[in-house]
Amino acid sequence: MNFDFSDEQIMLRKTVRNFVDKEIMPHIAQWDERGEFHAEVITDLARLGLMGVCIPEKYGGSGMDYNSLAIVCEELERGDTAFRTAVSVHTGLNSMTLLQWGTEEQKQNYLVPQAKGEKIGAFGLTEPNAGSDVAALQSTAVREGDYYILNGQKTWISLCDVADHFLVFAYTDKSKKHHGISAFIVERTMEGFSSKAIKGKLGIRAGNTGEIFFENMKVPKENLLGEEGEGFKIAMSALDNGRFTVAAGACGQIMACLEASVTYCHERETFGKKIGGHQLVKQMIANMEAGLQMSRLLVYRAGELKNKGVRNTRETSLAKWQACDFANKAADDAVQIHGAYGYSNEYPVERYLRNSKAPVIYEGTREIHTIMQADYVLGYREDKQLNKMLPPWPFEE
Ligand SMILES: Cc1cc2nc3c(=O)[nH]c(=O)nc-3n(C[C@H](O)[C@H](O)[C@H](O)COP(=O)(O)OP(=O)(O)OC[C@H]3O[C@@H](n4cnc5c(N)ncnc54)[C@H](O)[C@@H]3O)c2cc1C
């Protein structure tokens, strides 16, 4: 067991932190208030090689290990959840899934430009009547000659108006229930595709989230990912990677809560002393620190299993569940520590509280992860290696 970061990972953390401090921190309050998504941040992240950090160099990525992706997510969410979410859907849910399941042709056509950040990827699983219950989805794909004709609608899709490529899921055979779902790579430019942003979100207001629609969309048969009927399995394996990035990001959210709260503890005085001197305030700070350190251990353990090429659904689910709950609680306490000032946007902690809620809902709600963990312990659920796994790290040339 090794808990040390490599020199390369220490440098990576510094690079992302500097970027966040210079390019995100000074503007984020305004972007959040105006509900603006700033795509130029993604272009800058791509320039730094951060949109494909754990994708092998031969596919256009930076070739670093899976825990390096965690470091990027942690540091980005210290700035804002919106940009970590962008990396989660682009790299975690889309690019890593192409790396795991794609044919060589699909990797060349879609993964390479995504890993370089020249094209942006997103992930469309959720529908108006299918969230936790994936098999309830209603989108369909009917084979006609060399094409599939896609019809349906996805909702709550991150980067819906921004992404060039989407990994989407539709029934090719409804009678087979979840064994009848298939995965497709679709492009925004394909005829029959449209998107629309959702307004009035509680948080992640500097992010782009909304609906995508497929109306008699002709998708070439070469864009089927995996085999027909493998879509459910592919979606779940994608979530193993997306959840990992969400869990890592939650650590960054806790770091941001701690930074703001510690600063305020040293400034604000009540009853003749700094509030950091009051025991009940100390308790909130201590809980944040404990949450951060425990979450990190869970995240890096899941990352280590990915590095070894071992199935990690159980460990990733635990990390995601716990880290997001800790982050949500840390943000709530950060507002509490700031008293009434924490209740206004004069301080960043109200944004942290609003932002920390979505990660408790997306990529498996708190309740779904609770059930999964209980099922593992009770022996109702077990993980087997899949027929295709992520390549272990170090990657082969
Ligand atoms: C900001 C944001 C971004 C998102 N981005 C994406 C994206 O990029 N791509 C994508 O595909 N989706 C995305 N989602 C959607 C997200 O993944 C779903 O919202 C999530 O899976 C939950 O589904 P639901 O909202 O339909 O809730 P439901 O599944 O309807 O659940 C409602 C409530 O019932 C509970 N519940 C459901 N089933 C059970 C059960 N069996 N036992 C106990 N409790 C249960 C849930 O925990 C929840 O509390 C995003 C959501 C948000 C908020």
The ligand as a MOL file (V3000), in Angstrom:
LIG
                    3D

  0  0  0     0  0            999 V3000
M  V30 BEGIN CTAB
M  V30 COUNTS 53 58 0 0 0
M  V30 BEGIN ATOM
M  V30 1 C -27.2640 19.0580 -11.9960 0
M  V30 2 C -27.5860 17.6980 -12.5350 0
M  V30 3 C -26.8320 17.1930 -13.5960 0
M  V30 4 C -27.1430 15.9420 -14.1290 0
M  V30 5 N -26.4180 15.4840 -15.2180 0
M  V30 6 C -26.7680 14.3150 -15.8080 0
M  V30 7 C -26.0840 13.8720 -17.0090 0
M  V30 8 O -25.1370 14.5020 -17.4950 0
M  V30 9 N -26.5340 12.7390 -17.6180 0
M  V30 10 C -27.5730 11.9990 -17.1180 0
M  V30 11 O -27.9190 10.9840 -17.7280 0
M  V30 12 N -28.2330 12.3920 -15.9870 0
M  V30 13 C -27.8560 13.5340 -15.3270 0
M  V30 14 N -28.5220 13.9460 -14.1940 0
M  V30 15 C -29.6790 13.1860 -13.7310 0
M  V30 16 C -29.4040 12.3410 -12.4920 0
M  V30 17 O -28.5060 11.3140 -12.7670 0
M  V30 18 C -30.7590 11.8290 -11.9640 0
M  V30 19 O -31.4330 12.9620 -11.4630 0
M  V30 20 C -30.5950 10.7790 -10.8720 0
M  V30 21 O -30.1930 9.5520 -11.4440 0
M  V30 22 C -31.8860 10.5400 -10.0660 0
M  V30 23 O -32.9580 10.3200 -10.9040 0
M  V30 24 P -34.3350 11.1590 -10.7150 0
M  V30 25 O -33.9590 12.6100 -10.6160 0
M  V30 26 O -35.2380 10.7480 -11.8080 0
M  V30 27 O -34.8970 10.7120 -9.3160 0
M  V30 28 P -35.8000 9.4110 -9.0360 0
M  V30 29 O -35.1150 8.2110 -9.5520 0
M  V30 30 O -37.1790 9.6780 -9.5080 0
M  V30 31 O -35.7970 9.3860 -7.4500 0
M  V30 32 C -36.6230 10.2400 -6.6450 0
M  V30 33 C -36.3560 9.9170 -5.1810 0
M  V30 34 O -36.7310 8.5680 -4.9030 0
M  V30 35 C -35.6290 7.8610 -4.3660 0
M  V30 36 N -35.6370 6.4800 -4.8550 0
M  V30 37 C -35.7650 6.0600 -6.1470 0
M  V30 38 N -35.7310 4.7240 -6.2010 0
M  V30 39 C -35.5330 4.2850 -4.9370 0
M  V30 40 C -35.3850 2.9950 -4.3350 0
M  V30 41 N -35.3750 1.8750 -5.0730 0
M  V30 42 N -35.2300 2.9270 -3.0020 0
M  V30 43 C -35.1720 4.0710 -2.2390 0
M  V30 44 N -35.3070 5.3000 -2.7400 0
M  V30 45 C -35.4800 5.4060 -4.0710 0
M  V30 46 C -34.3970 8.6000 -4.8730 0
M  V30 47 O -33.2590 8.3400 -4.0780 0
M  V30 48 C -34.8770 10.0290 -4.7940 0
M  V30 49 O -34.7520 10.4970 -3.4800 0
M  V30 50 C -28.1990 15.1810 -13.5940 0
M  V30 51 C -28.9240 15.6770 -12.4950 0
M  V30 52 C -28.6190 16.9040 -11.9660 0
M  V30 53 C -29.4090 17.4160 -10.7910 0
M  V30 END ATOM
M  V30 BEGIN BOND
M  V30 1 1 1 2
M  V30 2 1 2 3
M  V30 3 2 2 52
M  V30 4 2 3 4
M  V30 5 1 4 5
M  V30 6 1 4 50
M  V30 7 2 5 6
M  V30 8 1 6 7
M  V30 9 1 6 13
M  V30 10 2 7 8
M  V30 11 1 7 9
M  V30 12 1 9 10
M  V30 13 2 10 11
M  V30 14 1 10 12
M  V30 15 2 12 13
M  V30 16 1 13 14
M  V30 17 1 14 15
M  V30 18 1 14 50
M  V30 19 1 15 16
M  V30 20 1 16 17
M  V30 21 1 16 18
M  V30 22 1 18 19
M  V30 23 1 18 20
M  V30 24 1 20 21
M  V30 25 1 20 22
M  V30 26 1 22 23
M  V30 27 1 23 24
M  V30 28 2 24 25
M  V30 29 1 24 26
M  V30 30 1 24 27
M  V30 31 1 27 28
M  V30 32 2 28 29
M  V30 33 1 28 30
M  V30 34 1 28 31
M  V30 35 1 31 32
M  V30 36 1 32 33
M  V30 37 1 33 34
M  V30 38 1 33 48
M  V30 39 1 34 35
M  V30 40 1 35 36
M  V30 41 1 35 46
M  V30 42 1 36 37
M  V30 43 1 36 45
M  V30 44 2 37 38
M  V30 45 1 38 39
M  V30 46 1 39 40
M  V30 47 2 39 45
M  V30 48 1 40 41
M  V30 49 2 40 42
M  V30 50 1 42 43
M  V30 51 2 43 44
M  V30 52 1 44 45
M  V30 53 1 46 47
M  V30 54 1 46 48
M  V30 55 1 48 49
M  V30 56 2 50 51
M  V30 57 1 51 52
M  V30 58 1 52 53
M  V30 END BOND
M  V30 END CTAB
M  END
